[in-house]
Amino acid sequence: NCSPKETGKTEQTEEVSKFAHPPLVSHMFTADPSAHVFEGKIYIYPSHDVETAVTQDDMGSHFDMRDYHVFSMEKPGSEVIDHGPVLKLEDIPWASRQLWAPDAAQKDENYYLYFPAKDKNDIFRIGVAVSDNPAGPFKAEPNYIQGTFSMDPAVFEDGDGSHYLYFGGILGGQLQWFEDQQLVEGRKGPTDGLPAAENPALMPYVAKLQDNMLELAERPKEVIILDQDGNPIKAGDNNRRFFEAAWVHQHNGTYYLSYSTGDTHFIAYATGDNPYGPFTYQGNLLNPVEGWTNHHSIVQFEGKWYLFYHDTEISGKTPLRNIKMTELIHENDGKIKTVDPMK
Ligand code: FUB
């Protein structure tokens, strides 16, 4: 890749990008893309990253998002439409700050936006907002979903029409501050309550949603991720243990739980035979992206599977991300071909 100066030529040469896929949105910063097919189109529900005066810390306070936009595309490769702000922090009665990674679901004539935010006590909870249109606007329920804690909600619709809410994330996600699903007094720092390296890692949680999609139908259960020997992945196994960004999809009768390994920056996946797990670790489906966080979703559209993810190609800064997509290949043996986000 030579510049005109080096070659002595004057004509413009095109920079060769080191990134494997282009940003989908470049007029604003977007991250944590949760994609779904609604009404025959691809809808994307991402976080809306913004510049902030809040100082960076180990709890992720600098991820200071204040609203959500919804995007749609007719099909992969077509124009990405920004449907504008669909839910704002000031319109969520129980929330105080940090609108992190959302997800959406549909039931009957309504669409539901599930989102994490810190409550008035600065504890992450998961809220829900409702619309009759996948492009919003969404109206928040007056309170967060009772029984939820931590962040990164993802809703999976099983073949029988049941919806399952997955959630949780460690460090900035505060999962380590809860024991038996209760907040432990005095835990304040990012590592307070983390298990010792030789103990089982903290796992995401799942609960079936009520028919009204606004409440949990049961007490959340831990989603256990096992190694190939049938033992829970250990807290010190940073290359494989759950950190945040749980996502579930089903392919050929197998349930796939994928998630970010956080400080080792992979999107790993594990397989099981039902939505509750246990799931057995299989490998990585996405290698580290540029930027610290890695967060994705997986959706099927017209017979092909797509991975949505983000990196920091546009800004070069971790809290100012841009969403991307690419095809995802399930191999004949059920494994997923690892995507490399860099060329
Ligand atoms: O966008 C804020 C947080 O960063 C998300 O909730 C995490 O999954 C990570 O992507």
Residues whose N, C-alpha, C, O or C-beta is under 5 A from the ligand:
A	BS01	FUB	D32 S47 F63 W100 A101 D152 E244 A245 T293 N294 H295
